[in-house]
Amino acid sequence: MSTTSPPAKVLVAADGAWVRDQVRHALVGRDLEVIEVTRGEDVREAVRRHHPDLAVLDLQIGNMGGIAVALDLHLESSAGRLPEVPILLLLDREHDRFLAKRADADAELVKPVDPGTLRRTVERLLAARASA
């Protein structure tokens, strides 16, 4: 009897439907469960509830930007209140890479994102998590 592992969970936080659609469509056909939230303040609860293997955060998510969300996730996981989750930040421009580094993101991509690049980045981050 073979056992199959459950699909990896990817949390996508973006208030723009086009950003969530872009990520979801890039990941179609992969063995992934995509969980979506539209507000930065909902990310913490989604991580607590779903234990995602990766969080994809839009830099410009309303009411609590991607940088603030990333810093919050790091703080909460270092205090033991949330599981640690790798973070992929979706940036608005090349110059925002500085902010992503300051937020200790595991990876960052500038929007609009090429679907192949997004898939490869997600697969790389998930593989690194699985081998850790």
N, C-alpha and C positions, 0 to 999 in steps of 0.2 A: 504494500500500500504506500503510495507516494504522498508526500505532504507538500503542499504549495505554500509559499510564504504569502502573507497578505500584501496587497499593493502598497507601495510607498505613498505617503500622504504629503501633498504639497499645498500649503496654505498661501493663497494669493490675496493680498490686501491692496485694493485700489478702488477709488470712488468712480473713476472713469470706466464705463462699461467697455469701451474699446480696448483698454489695457487688459482687463480681465479676459475679454474675448481673445485677444492676441496671445496671451499666455496659455489659455485653455486649448486653443486651436493648435498651437505649437506642440502641445503635449499629447494630442489625440493619438490613440494607437499604442501608447506606452502603458505599461502596467502601473498606472498611477491613479490615485484618488485626489481630485482637485477640490479643495474647500475654499470658498470665497467669502470675504468680508469686505464691506464698503467703507468702514470707518476705522481709523487708526486705534481708537479707544477700544475696539472690539477684538483686536489681535491678541491681547493677553488672555482673554477668556477662551478664544478659539484654540490657542496653544495649550491651555490648561485642559480643555475638553477633548481635543483631538490628538494631541501629541504628534504634531506633524514632523516629518523627516526633513522638511525644508520650508522656509518662509520666504516668499517673493513679495517684496514691499515696494510700492510705488513711492518715489520721493515726494510727490505732491498729493498724497492722500489727505483728504480733508480732515480737519479738526485736530490732527496729530500727525505731522509729517513722518515720512519714512525714517528719517534720521532719529527723531524722537522715539519712534517705535522700536528701532534697532537698539538704541541705548537702553530703553526700558526693558526689553527682552534680556539683554546682557545682565543688567542689574538684578532682575528677578531670578534669572537662572543661577547667578553667582551667589545669591542669598538662599538658594535651595527652594524657592517658591514656585519655580517653573522648570520644566525640562529644558535642557540646552537644545537649541535648534539653529542650524546654519542659516545664514541670511544672504539672500540675493537682492540687491537694491537695483531698481530700475530708475535710471537717472534721466534728467531732461536735457543735459548738455555735457560735453566732455569735461568742462571745468568743475562739474559736481563730483568728479572722482575724488577730489580732495576731501569732500564731506563724507563720502562713503568710507574712505580710509579712517577718518576720525571716528566714525561710528563703528569701526571694527567689523565691517561687512565682510563676509567670506568671498563674495564676488560682486561685481557690478557691471551693468550693461547700460548703454545709452539708448533711449527710445528714439524712433521706433526700432524695435529689435528684430533682427533677422531671425525667422523661426528656427533655422538650423543651428545658429549660434546659441539661441536660447535652449534648445533641446540638449546640445552638447554640454552647456554650462550646468544645466539641471542634472544631467547624468553624471557629470564629474563630481558635483557636490554630494549627490546621493551615494556614489561609489566611495567617496572619501569617508562619509559618515558610516557606511556599512563596514568599512575596514578598520574603523577606529575602535 
